[in-house]
Amino acid sequence: MSQRCDVPGGWFVKPHAAPCPIAGWCVLELVRPAATLDELTVAEARQMGEHVHWLSGSIRKVTGCDRVYLFSFSEVHRQVHLHVVPRHGEETATAGWTIADLYRAVAAGTHPAAEAATCESTFAAIVATAQSTLDGAHGSLSRKS
């Protein structure tokens, strides 16, 4: 899965790499090199907030999730990026920090990943929903594969 969409202000959004624990798990990443959030310019920090706003709304609309989790560790990939993750209330495996256990289990192969085709179609729907939200308001998405 190599889909990526450039978003205004030097950011891009992509689906989580395979194996993906949950369909709709997206990553918002800064294009220019920056390892920590305090390295963002004020404009980039504002843009990040705007991008999280429309991306989380698009994820909720497409997946029907109750809420969207947001987190960033930047340990393995030392670049400013945020995980924007759907949280379905009925899925106890994604409640709070148990989502980290799910992530590790999928990575270790002890829990099945979300179906690749479902992840791809969910990401495409998130992008389409985001595009309709962004048209005329915040710019537009530029799809790349």
Phi, psi and omega per residue, in radians:
M1 nan 1.852 -3.079
S2 -2.069 0.477 3.140
Q3 -1.239 2.537 3.099
R4 -2.724 2.478 3.075
C5 -2.198 2.156 3.033
D6 -1.307 2.446 3.110
V7 -2.164 2.783 -3.056
P8 -0.982 2.569 3.027
G9 1.529 0.241 3.093
G10 1.480 0.611 3.104
W11 -2.159 2.860 2.935
F12 -2.522 2.761 3.092
V13 -2.150 2.496 3.137
K14 -2.562 2.795 3.035
P15 -1.295 2.708 3.055
H16 -1.022 2.484 3.134
A17 -1.146 2.679 3.074
A18 -1.238 2.513 -0.039
P19 -1.379 2.250 -3.102
C20 -1.622 2.197 -3.121
P21 -1.151 -0.631 -3.018
I22 -2.470 2.267 3.044
A23 -1.073 2.331 -3.114
G24 1.752 -0.102 3.104
W25 -1.242 2.020 -3.100
C26 -2.035 2.794 3.079
V27 -2.194 2.202 3.051
L28 -1.808 2.146 -3.022
E29 -2.320 2.474 3.043
L30 -1.321 2.413 -3.129
V31 -1.294 -0.857 -3.071
R32 -1.273 2.674 -3.140
P33 -1.112 2.227 3.031
A34 -2.857 2.189 -3.044
A35 -1.590 -0.435 -3.072
T36 -2.351 2.746 -3.078
L37 -1.076 -0.566 -3.135
D38 -1.238 -0.158 3.069
E39 -1.489 -0.105 3.092
L40 -1.232 2.573 2.955
T41 -1.291 2.894 3.098
V42 -1.058 -0.706 3.127
A43 -1.106 -0.744 3.126
E44 -1.131 -0.667 3.113
A45 -1.122 -0.722 3.090
R46 -1.120 -0.775 3.131
Q47 -1.081 -0.700 3.124
M48 -1.013 -0.788 3.108
G49 -1.057 -0.758 3.105
E50 -1.114 -0.729 -3.135
H51 -1.148 -0.706 3.091
V52 -1.079 -0.669 -3.122
H53 -1.074 -0.955 -3.092
W54 -1.274 -0.576 -3.137
L55 -1.191 -0.790 3.135
S56 -1.141 -0.649 3.075
G57 -1.117 -0.701 3.112
S58 -1.167 -0.700 3.098
I59 -1.085 -0.771 3.129
R60 -1.095 -0.767 -3.124
K61 -1.094 -0.756 -3.061
V62 -1.328 -0.772 -3.036
T63 -1.574 -0.319 -3.079
G64 1.265 0.317 -3.108
C65 -1.235 2.788 -3.126
D66 -1.320 -0.645 -3.115
R67 -2.677 3.014 3.125
V68 -2.203 2.218 3.067
Y69 -1.516 2.617 3.113
L70 -2.348 2.205 3.062
F71 -2.678 2.779 -3.131
S72 -2.601 2.220 3.071
F73 -1.976 -0.710 -3.135
S74 0.939 0.690 3.110
E75 -1.569 -0.973 -3.125
V76 -1.272 -0.806 3.134
H77 -1.913 1.699 -3.041
R78 -1.391 1.212 3.139
Q79 -2.573 2.486 3.129
V80 -1.041 2.034 3.046
H81 -2.705 2.594 -3.115
L82 -2.111 2.365 3.009
H83 -1.545 2.219 -3.125
V84 -2.086 1.880 -2.828
V85 -2.177 2.224 3.089
P86 -1.198 2.439 3.096
R87 -2.132 1.949 3.106
H88 -1.645 2.195 -3.053
G89 -0.980 -0.568 -3.087
E90 -1.399 -0.203 -3.117
E91 -1.627 1.701 -3.113
T92 -1.129 -0.393 -3.134
A93 -1.223 -0.193 3.138
T94 -1.988 0.190 -3.113
A95 -1.342 2.120 3.086
G96 0.949 -2.391 -3.075
W97 -1.291 -0.118 3.057
T98 -1.120 -0.294 3.079
I99 -1.081 -0.522 3.087
A100 -1.172 -0.640 3.080
D101 -1.133 -0.727 3.091
L102 -1.077 -0.786 -3.142
Y103 -1.004 -0.839 -3.136
R104 -1.136 -0.692 -3.135
A105 -1.140 -0.707 3.107
V106 -1.168 -0.763 3.135
A107 -1.092 -0.619 -3.141
A108 -1.418 -0.197 -3.133
G109 1.445 0.224 3.122
T110 -1.627 -0.105 3.058
H111 -2.387 2.401 -3.107
P112 -1.160 2.479 3.047
A113 -1.343 2.860 3.004
A114 -1.142 2.597 3.140
E115 -1.042 2.294 -3.103
A116 -0.996 -0.757 -3.129
A117 -1.114 -0.669 3.104
T118 -1.154 -0.729 3.108
C119 -1.071 -0.752 -3.134
E120 -1.141 -0.804 -3.124
S121 -1.214 -0.599 3.098
T122 -1.148 -0.757 3.116
F123 -1.098 -0.746 3.120
A124 -1.048 -0.712 3.124
A125 -1.199 -0.647 3.090
I126 -1.099 -0.774 3.115
V127 -1.084 -0.782 3.141
A128 -1.100 -0.737 3.120
T129 -1.140 -0.762 3.117
A130 -1.085 -0.721 -3.126
Q131 -1.057 -0.744 3.135
S132 -1.177 -0.532 3.086
T133 -1.246 -0.707 -3.035
L134 -1.405 -0.439 -3.081
D135 -0.890 2.032 3.094
G136 1.412 -0.248 -3.083
A137 -1.718 -0.937 -3.039
H138 -2.207 0.130 -3.058
G139 1.965 -2.627 -3.111
S140 -2.574 2.901 3.106
L141 -1.677 2.541 3.094
S142 -2.090 1.907 -3.026
R143 -1.383 2.313 3.076
K144 -2.303 2.650 3.066
S145 -2.203 nan nan
